[in-house]
């Protein structure tokens, strides 16, 4: 373990020297990548210092106990020895998890898409509930959310809504939310009091940087149209909304959130770039899922992942068999417990794979 930590410290110091070099600073792609690597290695370097300090305390204490005739010094050394011995196993486990190779996508911001599925108006209302749940969760993490495009449901909620989330390690946290979410409850329109089942699909797409995907402008058709929905007097009067169609793939991205046509176009290109990037990522994840047979892989994006049952007040994540009886808390944004459990399962699987090299 120490050998690996020393190699990481060497790389950390090397990057610290590189990121102040003028030729690296002028190369934006390399500079961003090195900065991300530097940040990701920092936690391990800090843990290495604590690990070395504990090992040093252990050696010093053993040496004092063996050589000192001073009973008071020996007693202090024994306390130091016990402290180091009790702290080391937990620290070694932390380091093992930190040594698991990180998914390079995890640090990216995301574009999230929520689409109403089966269930008519109730599915649209549920899609709105999920959007509210995610915005409240993001707010609790200090992340920013920004609506890109939406299509409102006839009885509330959304037929679909696209929004971006920016912050730290956003994709690494929210990637577990991709899939089909199901709700079981009595709809407001139901007069007989019968429980209906509706669904909504959540997509979590890592936001691509300019240098991740290059788009040939000749391969994109651009359409301008009038915005609909909230936005003031300019709505329905100016052609500020933008729709992009990527001709080779048929992918469509649109934005009507901003009053400025230029800003909408910029955001739409960001979404298109991310969707093209996501196509390649989905292929990699499917291959990875086939190899790893992971419980929490996002390789199958059409899989039913979670049920929100209102009569029983429960939420069940089907991938790991986790059931929590705190539906109101969860639907109000308190989803950290679920995400922690999913991350733990993923990390445990990765640790098993990496154990022979750690």
C-alpha positions in Angstrom: 0.0 0.0 0.0 2.8 2.4 0.9 4.5 1.8 -2.4 1.3 2.8 -4.2 0.9 5.9 -2.0 4.5 6.9 -2.7 3.9 6.7 -6.5 0.8 8.9 -6.1 2.8 11.4 -4.1 5.4 11.5 -6.8 2.8 12.1 -9.5 1.1 14.8 -7.3 4.4 16.7 -7.0 5.0 16.3 -10.7 1.6 17.8 -11.5 2.2 20.6 -9.0 5.2 21.6 -11.1 3.5 21.1 -14.5 0.4 23.3 -13.8 2.5 26.4 -13.3 4.4 25.9 -16.6 3.4 28.5 -19.3 3.2 26.0 -22.1 0.7 23.9 -20.0 -1.3 26.9 -19.0 -1.7 27.9 -22.6 -2.9 24.4 -23.5 -6.5 24.6 -22.1 -7.3 20.9 -22.5 -4.2 19.7 -20.8 -4.4 22.3 -18.1 -8.0 21.3 -17.2 -7.1 17.6 -17.2 -4.0 18.1 -15.0 -6.0 20.3 -12.5 -8.6 17.6 -12.2 -6.0 14.9 -11.6 -4.3 17.2 -9.1 -7.5 17.7 -7.1 -8.4 14.0 -7.2 -4.9 13.0 -5.9 -5.0 15.5 -3.1 -7.1 13.4 -0.7 -4.8 10.4 -1.1 -1.7 12.5 -0.5 -3.3 13.9 2.7 -4.2 10.4 3.8 -0.7 9.3 3.1 0.6 11.9 5.5 -1.7 10.6 8.2 -0.7 7.0 7.5 3.0 7.8 7.7 2.5 9.7 10.9 0.6 6.8 12.5 3.2 4.3 11.3 5.9 6.5 12.8 4.1 6.8 16.1 3.8 3.0 16.2 7.5 2.5 15.6 8.5 5.2 18.1 6.1 3.7 20.8 7.5 0.1 20.2 11.0 1.4 20.5 10.3 3.3 23.7 8.6 0.3 25.3 11.5 -1.9 24.5 14.3 0.5 25.6 13.0 2.9 28.2 13.3 2.3 32.0 11.0 5.2 32.8 7.6 3.7 33.7 5.8 7.0 33.0 7.3 7.2 29.5 6.5 3.5 28.9 2.9 4.1 29.9 2.6 7.1 27.5 4.2 5.0 24.8 1.7 2.2 25.4 -1.2 4.7 25.0 0.4 6.0 21.8 0.8 2.4 20.6 -2.9 1.6 21.2 -4.1 4.8 19.6 -2.0 4.1 16.4 -3.1 0.4 16.3 -6.8 1.3 16.7 -6.6 4.1 14.0 -4.7 2.2 11.4 -7.2 -0.5 10.2 -9.9 2.2 9.6 -7.5 4.4 7.8 -6.2 1.5 5.6 -9.8 0.8 4.6 -10.3 4.4 3.6 -7.1 4.4 1.6 -8.1 1.1 -0.1 -11.4 2.8 -1.3 -9.5 5.9 -2.4 -7.1 3.8 -4.4 -9.9 2.3 -6.5 -9.5 3.8 -9.9 -12.0 6.7 -10.3 -14.3 7.0 -13.2 -13.1 10.1 -15.1 -16.7 11.1 -15.7 -17.6 11.4 -12.0 -16.3 14.9 -11.7 -18.4 16.3 -14.5 -21.5 18.4 -14.3 -24.6 16.8 -15.7 -27.6 17.4 -17.9 -30.7 15.6 -16.4 -33.8 14.7 -18.4 -37.0 13.6 -16.8 -39.8 12.3 -19.0 -43.3 11.2 -18.1 -43.9 7.6 -19.0 -47.0 5.4 -18.6 -49.8 6.9 -16.6 -51.0 9.9 -18.5 -51.5 13.1 -16.4 -50.4 11.3 -13.2 -47.0 10.5 -14.9 -46.5 14.2 -15.7 -47.3 15.1 -12.1 -44.8 12.5 -10.9 -42.2 13.8 -13.3 -42.7 17.2 -11.6 -42.3 15.6 -8.2 -39.0 14.0 -9.2 -37.8 17.4 -10.6 -38.6 19.0 -7.2 -36.9 16.2 -5.4 -33.7 16.6 -7.3 -33.7 20.4 -7.1 -34.1 20.3 -3.3 -31.3 17.7 -3.1 -29.0 19.8 -5.2 -29.8 22.8 -3.1 -28.8 20.9 0.0 -25.4 20.0 -1.6 -24.8 23.6 -2.7 -25.1 22.7 -6.4 -26.7 25.0 -9.0 -29.6 23.9 -11.2 -30.7 25.6 -14.4 -33.7 24.7 -16.6 -32.8 24.2 -20.3 -36.1 23.2 -21.7 -39.5 22.0 -20.6 -42.9 20.8 -21.8 -45.6 21.2 -19.1 -48.3 18.5 -18.4 -52.0 19.4 -18.9 -52.7 18.8 -15.2 -49.4 19.9 -13.7 -45.9 18.6 -13.7 -44.0 18.0 -16.9 -44.3 15.8 -19.9 -40.5 16.3 -20.0 -38.0 18.7 -18.5 -34.3 19.1 -19.1 -32.0 20.9 -16.7 -28.3 21.1 -15.9 -26.6 20.6 -12.5 -23.3 22.2 -11.7 -21.1 21.5 -8.7 -18.5 19.1 -7.3 -18.6 15.4 -8.3 -22.1 15.8 -9.7 -22.1 12.9 -12.2 -20.4 10.6 -9.7 -23.3 11.2 -7.3 -26.4 11.4 -9.6 -25.5 8.8 -12.1 -27.3 6.2 -9.9 -30.6 8.0 -10.6 -30.7 7.0 -14.3 -33.5 4.6 -15.1 -37.2 4.2 -14.7 -38.8 5.5 -11.5 -42.3 4.1 -10.6 -45.0 5.7 -8.3 -47.9 3.9 -6.7 -50.6 6.2 -5.3 -54.2 7.4 -5.7 -54.2 10.1 -8.3 -56.0 13.4 -7.6 -58.4 12.7 -10.5 -59.3 9.2 -9.1 -62.8 9.2 -7.6 -62.9 5.6 -6.5 -59.7 5.8 -4.4 -57.9 3.2 -6.4 -54.1 3.1 -6.4 -52.6 3.6 -9.8 -49.1 2.9 -11.0 -47.3 5.5 -13.1 -43.7 5.9 -14.3 -41.1 8.5 -15.3 -37.7 8.0 -16.9 -34.7 9.8 -15.6 -31.5 10.3 -17.7 -28.3 11.6 -16.3 -25.8 12.8 -18.9 -22.3 13.9 -18.1 -21.8 17.4 -19.5 -19.2 17.3 -22.2 -16.4 19.9 -22.4 -15.8 21.6 -25.7 -12.7 19.5 -26.3 -14.5 16.2 -25.5 -16.7 16.3 -28.6 -16.1 18.2 -31.8 -19.2 19.0 -33.8 -19.0 19.8 -37.5 -21.4 22.8 -38.0 -22.2 21.5 -41.5 -23.8 18.4 -39.8 -26.2 20.4 -37.7 -29.5 21.9 -38.8 -30.6 24.9 -36.8 -34.2 25.9 -36.4 -35.4 29.0 -34.6 -39.0 29.3 -33.1 -41.0 31.3 -30.6 -40.6 30.3 -27.0 -43.6 29.0 -25.0 -44.3 29.1 -21.3 -43.0 31.6 -18.6 -40.6 34.3 -19.8 -42.4 37.7 -20.0 -43.5 39.7 -23.0 -40.9 38.4 -25.4 -42.4 34.9 -25.2 -44.3 34.0 -28.4 -43.2 37.2 -30.1 -39.5 36.6 -30.9 -37.7 33.7 -32.5 -35.4 33.2 -29.5 -35.9 29.4 -29.0 -33.4 27.2 -30.7 -33.6 23.6 -31.9 -30.5 21.7 -33.2 -30.7 18.5 -35.2 -27.5 16.5 -35.6 -28.0 15.0 -39.0 -25.7 11.9 -38.8 -27.3 10.6 -35.6 -30.7 12.3 -35.6 -30.2 13.6 -32.1 -32.2 16.7 -31.2 -31.4 19.4 -28.6 -33.3 22.5 -28.0 -33.4 25.4 -25.5 -36.0 28.1 -24.9 -35.1 29.1 -21.4 -33.2 32.3 -22.2 -34.7 35.4 -23.9 -31.5 35.7 -25.9 -31.3 33.6 -29.1 -27.6 33.5 -28.8 -27.7 32.1 -25.2 -30.3 29.5 -26.2 -28.1 28.4 -29.1 -25.1 28.1 -26.8 -27.0 26.0 -24.3 -28.5 23.8 -27.0 -25.0 23.1 -28.4 -23.9 22.2 -24.9 -26.8 19.7 -24.6 -26.1 18.3 -28.1 -22.4 17.9 -27.3 -23.3 16.1 -24.1 -25.8 13.8 -25.8 -23.2 12.8 -28.4 -20.7 12.2 -25.7 -23.3 10.1 -23.8 -23.8 7.9 -26.9 -20.2 6.8 -26.6 -20.3 6.6 -22.8 -23.4 4.4 -23.0 -21.6 1.9 -25.3 -18.7 1.8 -22.8 -21.0 1.3 -19.8 -22.9 -1.6 -21.5 -19.5 -3.3 -22.2 -18.5 -2.6 -18.6 -21.8 -3.9 -17.2 -21.4 -7.1 -19.3 -17.9 -7.6 -17.9 -18.6 -6.7 -14.3 -22.2 -7.8 -14.0 -22.6 -4.8 -11.6 -25.8 -4.4 -9.5 -25.8 -0.7 -9.8 -24.4 -0.1 -13.3 -26.2 2.4 -15.5 -25.6 0.2 -18.5 -29.3 -0.6 -18.9 -31.0 2.7 -18.9 -34.5 1.3 -19.4 -34.4 -0.8 -16.2 -37.0 -0.1 -13.4 -34.8 1.1 -10.6 -37.1 2.5 -7.8 -40.7 2.4 -6.6 -42.3 5.2 -4.5 -45.3 3.6 -2.8 -47.5 6.3 -1.1 -50.1 4.0 0.7 -47.2 2.3 2.5 -45.0 5.4 2.8 -42.1 3.4 1.4 -39.4 3.8 -1.2 -37.7 0.7 -2.6 -34.6 0.6 -4.7 -34.8 -2.7 -6.6 -31.1 -2.9 -7.6 -29.9 -3.4 -4.0 -33.2 -4.4 -2.3 -33.1 -1.3 -0.1 -36.5 -0.3 1.4 -36.9 2.9 3.4 -40.1 4.0 5.1 -39.5 7.7 4.7 -41.3 8.6 1.5 -42.1 12.2 2.4 -38.5 12.9 3.4 -37.1 11.3 0.2 -39.6 13.0 -2.1 -38.6 16.3 -0.4 -35.0 15.8 -1.5 -33.5 13.6 1.3 -32.0 11.0 -1.0 -28.5 10.9 0.4 -29.1 7.6 2.3 -30.1 5.8 -1.0 -27.1 7.3 -2.9 -24.7 6.3 -0.2 -25.9 2.7 -0.2 -25.6 2.5 -4.0 -22.1 4.0 -4.0 -21.1 1.6 -1.2 -22.2 -1.4 -3.4 -20.4 0.0 -6.4 -17.2 0.7 -4.4 -17.3 -2.8 -2.8 -17.6 -4.4 -6.3 -14.7 -2.3 -7.6 -12.6 -3.1 -4.5 -13.0 -6.8 -5.1 -11.7 -6.3 -8.7 -8.8 -4.1 -7.6 -7.9 -6.1 -4.4 -5.1 -8.0 -6.1 -3.3 -4.8 -7.1 -3.8 -2.9 -3.9 
